[in-house]
Amino acid sequence: QVQLVESGGGLVQPGGALRLSCAASVSSFRTYVMGWYRQAPGKQRELVARITSGYNTNYADSVKGRFTISRDNAKNTVYLQMNYLKPEDTAVYYCNKWPSWSAYWGQGTQVTVSS
């Protein structure tokens, strides 16, 4: 059984910052490529960033240079530091492995960027 619990979202003004956390209850967490995804209203869920077991990272072009993904394998936790937030970053943010477990999505955390 896999459980993913996201937290850290909220309302922030454009240009602001948030740090999201995702606690994963899954064995062998350190072996998985973990990712942050987001889904904006009326849009498909998209991959925002991912991090390998060896700490290599990849980002969507839309967030490159603004977002940083990291992980703490001792805590089974993955983070997303989001800086210089824009209104178009507004979405529900989820974590999952990459490629994702289709059956194991958490509740997500809402990020709203608005003045």
Summary of the structure (lengths in Angstrom):
residues: 115
radius of gyration: 13.2
end to end distance: 40.1
largest distance: 41.3
contacts: 332
relative contact order: 0.32
helix: 5%
strand: 48%
